[in-house]
Amino acid sequence: MTQYDDDEAFDENGVLRDGARHRVPMQMRDSLAPMITDGTNDPLGLHRPGWRIASGGSESDVAFRDSQRKLIEEAHAEYLDSLCNAWKGNRSTDA
């Protein structure tokens, strides 16, 4: 493998050259709560297939997510209402 100095490992565009290595230290974060969740309190939920949502963060992030979650819940309630009442037909066009 070709050895590069730190200055030579990246090309003029800042892209790592072919065959070069760039080591980044990893900080262990076992004590922190996960920043994503599957919406349940099940600790094994993240090990199963399915959707994920962000959790934690700053107060503005939480406020934004709460407002988005409210919109999603309203859309979901409207969807369920249309499913439950579909058998009745569309009264506005059924004349």
Backbone hydrogen bonds, N-H to C=O, Kabsch-Sander energy under -0.5 kcal/mol:
donor,donor_aa,acceptor,acceptor_aa,energy
9,A,5,D,-1.4
11,D,15,V,-2.6
14,G,11,D,-1.7
17,R,9,A,-3.1
20,A,17,R,-2.1
27,Q,25,P,-0.5
32,L,29,R,-1.1
37,T,53,I,-2.5
45,G,42,D,-1.6
47,H,44,L,-1.6
48,R,45,G,-1.3
53,I,37,T,-2.8
55,S,35,M,-2.8
62,V,58,S,-2.3
63,A,59,E,-2.5
64,F,60,S,-2.3
65,R,61,D,-2.6
66,D,62,V,-2.5
67,S,63,A,-2.1
68,Q,64,F,-2.3
69,R,65,R,-2.9
70,K,66,D,-2.0
71,L,67,S,-1.7
72,I,68,Q,-2.3
73,E,69,R,-2.7
74,E,70,K,-2.3
75,A,71,L,-2.3
76,H,72,I,-2.4
77,A,73,E,-2.4
78,E,74,E,-2.2
79,Y,75,A,-2.2
80,L,76,H,-2.7
81,D,77,A,-2.3
82,S,78,E,-2.2
83,L,79,Y,-2.1
84,C,80,L,-2.8
85,N,81,D,-1.8
86,A,83,L,-0.8
88,K,85,N,-1.2
89,G,86,A,-1.3
91,R,89,G,-1.0
93,T,90,N,-1.0
94,D,90,N,-1.6
95,A,93,T,-1.3
